[in-house]
Amino acid sequence: MAILSVNPYTEEVLGEYETLGVEESARRVEKAREAFLSWKKFPAARRAESFRALSRRLREGQRRYAETITREMGKPITQSLAEVEKCAWLCDDTAEKADRFLQAEPVETGVFRSYVALQPLGVILGIMPWNFPFWQVFRFAVPALAAGNVCVLKHASNVPATALALEALFLESGFPPHVFQTLLADSRTAMEIVERELVDAVSLTGSVEAGSQVASLAGRHIRKFVLELGGSDPFLVLENADAARAARMALQARMINSGQSCIAAKRFLVAASLSVPFRETLERELAAVKIGDPMDPATLLGPLARKEFLPALAGQLEDAERKGARVVRGPDPPPGRGFFFRPALVYEVRPDMRVMTEEVFGPVMPVLFVEKESEMVRLANATPYGLGASIWTRDLARGERLAAELEAGFVAVNDLVKSDPRLPFGGIKKSGVGRELSPYGIREFVNVKSVVVKEA
């Protein structure tokens, strides 16, 4: 079966790629297992040098890699460039800290010696999405590789050129063959690899439905898994916040990657006393948004990544209008081509509208003006998701108090929610299981081995 790479701005077919069948995929996974036997023995300093080389290659080829991302999934080029740089930062951070994170931990037990050793599990299958096609892969793979595991990537079907570029990048950076490799395979093949118990763990970033399927299969075969799933992040603006600044940041938080981000703010809960200045600034900022060619550095909003995403987003907006919401639409997209969705603000929102109950993956921004702080917190937590949240206030102590009340894996006070190599990243409820990045992430795919040594 062939998969197509399609430019979502021009609608041009960029390439056609043959997928691997189950048997060829299984053969390549076995090659990964062979590579693991030597990679796990590499000294920490040698692995660190591999990550430094990877960082250098990323920065040397930053423009080329960013253009591959933008051509294949439509991300504005300035954001693609930033994504590649962030991957390089992760490599540098990992090279510096991984050995320290993985040191054996001595434990006093009253015998000659006791300690906890952290050892790699083996072959890790990464099932990764298209929306951050470099960063999501690096976020899963770099900590896993640093711990001595090897990685097999099953990337989203609409970014095959990016997936192959990633495999080449690791090889060109000096990683041994098969330590990191891409499988151009469909989801059925990926599930069969798990079914055959060819991998030791699975990391998935994707939808709740995909996560549930992977968790069920991995659980049946007693395989470790980490899931980073959807989000419906609340953006809380308290009555003592700077309304204009909060509105500007709200638009940025919603429109990043054309609204196609799990950690984009998706529900905006604003103190009723700020309704006028917040709305005025928000509408003025939206009117100035440049929509168009994602290769243009001035573009903030590009096309959606795939044509089939358009009707789902339109259905959520139509549901809100049918139930009485007032919609303010932003600038028109360029005519004639591209998978564009006109951005929209949604006012007079009710909690039962789909824009509030579902994850909205595009430039649609529901805004609800709320009288009481307690109601704001209740609405923020009234979701099956629990990935991120942000709070905007001049009272930092109050912000931290509310952060403790929000049901999320990440809370930012007066900042946007964004992953950072130095902090653990992940969600609760239906937003996921486990953590990525930081010491917490690197230890997800290790055997935490207790060793007790007594004198003879």
N, C-alpha and C positions, 0 to 999 in steps of 0.2 A: 504494500500500500504506500502511496506517495503522500507527502504532506507539502503544503505550499507555504512559502513565505510571501506575505502580501504587505505592501506599504499602505498603512491606513490613511495616509494623506493623499497619495496619488491614486490609490487602488490598483497600482501596478503589481503584477506578480514578479517578485524579485528572484525567486528560485523554486525549484521542485526537488524534494529530497525523498529518497527511499527509506522507509522505516525498517528496522531490524525485527526479525521474527523472534519467537521465544527461544529457539535453540541457539541462535547466534548471540542473543543477549545473554543467555546462560553461560555460553563459552567465554564471553568477555568478563562476566562476573567472576568466573573461575580464574581468569588471568589476574583480576584484582586481588583475589585471595592469595595467589602466588606472590604478588608484589608485597602484600602485607607482611609476609614472613621476613622479608628483609627490611622494609620501611620501619616496622615497629622497633627494630634494633638500632636505627640511626641515633647517634648521640643528639641530645637536645640542641647543642650548638650547630650541628649540621642541618637540622631541620630549620632552625632559626635563620640560617643563611639562605635557605630555599625561600623563605617568606620575604626576606629582604630583596632577593633577586626578583621575586614576583612583584613586589612593590615598585621596583625600578622599571620593570617592563610595563606595568600599568601606566605609570606617569609618562614614559617615553611614547606609548601608543594611545594616550588619553583621547586625543581627537578622533582617531580611527575607531576606537572601541565605542566612544559616545555616538558617533555617526551610525554605527551598526545598530545600536539600541534604538536611536530615533527613527531610522528608516524602517525598522522591523515592527516597532510597537507604538510609534507616534509621540513619544515623550519629548517635550521641548528641549532643545539641544543644551541650553544652559543647565537644566536639571540632569541630563545625561552625563555631562562633563563632571558635575558635582558627584554623581553616583560613582563614577570610576575613581575619582579622587578619594571618596570615602572607603572604597575597597582597599586602596593603597594604604590608607591610615590604619585600617584593621590589620593588614599584614605587618606594618611596622610595630603596632601595639602588641601583636601576638609574638613577634620575634623577640621583643623585649621582656615579656612577662610570662610566657607559657611555661617555661621551665620552673619558675617559682610557683605557679599555680599547681603544678603536677608533682611537686616534691612529696616524698613519703612523710607522713605525719607521725612522730613518736607519741606513744600513749603509755602512761605509767600504769602498769598492772601488777607490779610486785614480782615479776619474773625477770630473767636476764635482759630480755629485750622484747618489746611489742611495738608494732607500728602498723599504720594503714598505708598500703601501696595503691597507687592509681595506675592501672594498666589498660591499654586499649582493648576494645571489644573485637574489632575485625573490619568487616566490610559494611559500610554505612550507605544505604540507598537514600538519595535525596530526590524528592519529588517537588519540583520548584515551579513557581508561577511566572507569568510574563510581565508583571507590572513593574518590578525592579529586577530585571533579568540578570544583571551582574551582582548587585548587592545581596539579594536573597541567597544566591548561590554561595557567595563568599561568607555570608553570615553563618551558613550551615557548615560549609566545607573547611574553612580555615581552622576553627577550633578543633574540629574532628581530626583533621590531618595533624595538627600540632600535638594532639594526644597520642599519635601513633597509629591511628586508623587509616584506612584507605576509603575513597569515596567514588561512588557511581552515581551519575546524574541522569535523571529522567526529567528533562525540562518541558515546559509548556509547548504544545504542538505548533503555536504560531510564532515561535522564536527559534527556529532550527539553526539559522546562521549564527545567532548569538551563542547557542549551545555549543556549536562546533568551534567557534572562536575561543570559548572558555577552555576547552580541552587543549587546543593548540597553545594557548597562553601558558598553561601549567607546564607543558612539555618544554616550551621555549625558555621557561624560567629555570629549567634544570631539575624538575621533579622527575623521578624515575618513571618509565613507562608503566601505565596501568594503575599508578597510585591515585590519579584522578582521571576519570574518563567519562565521556558522554555516551549515553545510549539514545539514539534517535528511535524511540519506540513509543507505542501507544500505551494507554493506561492499562489495558488488559494484560499486556506483556509485563508491565511493572508489577501488577498484582500477582501474576504467575511466578515471578521471581521470588516474591515473599512467600507464596504458597509452597514453593519447592524448598523453602528454608535455605536459600542460597546466600542470604544476607543476614547480618547479625543485629541490625537495627535499621529503623526508618525515620527519616526526618521529612515532614511534609509542611509546606506552606501553601495554603489554598482555602477552599470553601469548607464550610462546616460539613457538608455532605461528603466531600472527598475525605476529610479528616475522620469522619465516623467510619467510613469504609476501611480506611487504613488501620484505624485503631482496632476494629473488629477482627481484621485479618491477622494483624500482628499479635493481638491477644490470643487468638486461637493457636498460634504457633509459638507463643511465649517469646516474642521478640520485643526489645525495647523500642519505644517510639517517642518522638517529640513532635508536637503539632502546634503550628502558628496559624490560626484560622481567622475568621472575619472579625470585624469590629463595627460598633456604632457609637463612636466616641462622643461623649458630651463635652461641650465647651461652655463653661459657666462664667458669666460676667456678673459680678456682684455690684451692688449699688454704689460702692465707693471706688470703682475702677475708673480708669481713664477711658471714657466711652469711645472716643475717636480712635485711639490706639487699639483698643480691643476689637473694634470693627475692622480695622485694617488687617490685624493679625487673624481675625476670623476668616476673612476672605482668603488669605494666604493658606490657612489651615485646611480650608475646604477644597481649594483649587489645585493643590499640589498634584502633579502627575495627572492633570485634567480630572481630578476628583477620584482617580482610580488607585486608592491607597488604603490599606487596612487601618492605618493609623491617622488617616485624614479625619479631622473633626466632622461629624455628620449630624449632630443635633445641637442646636444653639439655644441655650437657656439663659435669658438676659433679664436682669432686674427691670421691672416695669418702669421704674423711675428714670431709666436711661433710654427708653424706647425711641424718643425723638432724635437725640444726637447719634445714637447707634445706627438707627435706620438711615438717617440722612448721609452719614459717612459711608455706610455699606453700599447704598445705591449709587453714590457718586463714584466710589472705587470700582464697583462692578461695571459701570458705564465706560470706564477707561481701560478695561481689560482688552488686550490685543489677542484676537483669536485668528489662527491661520497656520501658516507653514511652520511646522515644528523645527525646521532647520534655521529659521530666522531667530537670532538671539533676543529680539524684542518680544517674541511670542510668549505669552503666559499660558494660554489654553490651546492645546492641540486637539487632534481628533481622538475619539475613543480607539482602543486598540483593535477592536473587531466589530464588524458590521452587526453581528447578532446581539451585541450589547445594547443597541439603540432602542429596540421595542421594549425591553425590560425596564429601562430607565423612563421611557415615555409612559409606560403603564403606571409606574409609581407616581409620577407627576399628575397624570390624569385622575388617579384615585383621589389625590389630595384636592384637586379642583372640584371634583364631583361631590366631595364631602364638605365643601364650603371654604376651602383655603383661598387666599388671595395670592396670585402669582405675579411677580415682577420679573420680567425677562431681561436678560442682558443683551449685549451686542449680537447681531446676526453673524453667523459663521460665513466664510467665503462660499459663494454659490458654485454648484456644478460638480464637486467631487469631494471625497473625504468623508470619513465616518464621524462627522461633527454632531454634537448635541449643544443646542443653545443653552447657556447657563441660566439658572433661574433661582430667585429667592422665593421662599414660600412662607407667607405670613398667615396668621389666624389658624394656626396648626392645632389639630386635636391629637391626643395621644394614640387614638386608634387608627390614624392614617398610616398607610404603608411607608411613607417617608420617615415615620417615627418608629415603626415596629420592625422594619427590615433594614438590612445594610443597603445603603444607596451608593452605588459605585459609579459616580459621575458627578458633573458640576451642578447638582441640585442641593439647595441649602435651606432646610427648614429652620425657622426662627420662632421661638416661643417666648413671649414676655411673661415673667412670673413675678408675683407679688412677694412671696415669702422665701427665705433661705431654705426652710425645711421642705417646702414644695419643690424647690430646685433640686435638692439632693434626692428626694423621692423619685422625681422624673429621671434624673441622671442614672439612677440605679434600676429603673423600670425597663430592663432590656435583658435578653438572654446572653448578651455579650459582655465582656469585661476586659477589653484590651487596654485602652488608654483613656485619659481624661485630662482636661486642663481647666484651671481656675484663674480668673483674672480679678485682682484686688490690690488695693494699696496697703492692706493690712496683712502682712506676711504671716503673723501668728494665726490669724483667722484662716488664711489660705492653707496652712499646714493642718489645722484642726479639721477642715473640710476634706483635705486629702485623705485623712484617716477614715472618713466616712464613705468615700467613694469605692465602689466595687470594681477595681481595675488593677491590672498588673503594673501600670505605669501612670503616675499622676505628675503633671507639670504645673507649677504655680508661676504665672506670668511668663510662660514660654510655651512653645509648641511641643507636642509629643513627637519625639524622634529617637530612633535607636542610636546607641552610643557604645562603641567597643568596651568602654570602661564600666558599663552598667548592664545588669541582666535585663533581657527583653523577653516578654511573653505575656500571656493573658490568663484569665480565670474564666469560669463558667464555659460558655461555648466558644470562647476565643482561643482556647488552646490548652495544652498540657506541656509542662516542662519550660525550660528557659534556654535562650541562646545568649552568646557573648559573656564576657567577664569570667571570673572563676566559676560561677554557677553554670555557665554554658559549656565551658570546656570539660566539665566533669559529668555532663549528661551521658556521654558515650565512653565511659570507662568502667572497668571492673574495680569496684572499691573493695580491695582485698585486705582482710585482717591477717597479720602474720605475728605469731607468738613464738619466741625462741627461748627455750629453757636449757639450763646447763645439764650436761649428761650426768 
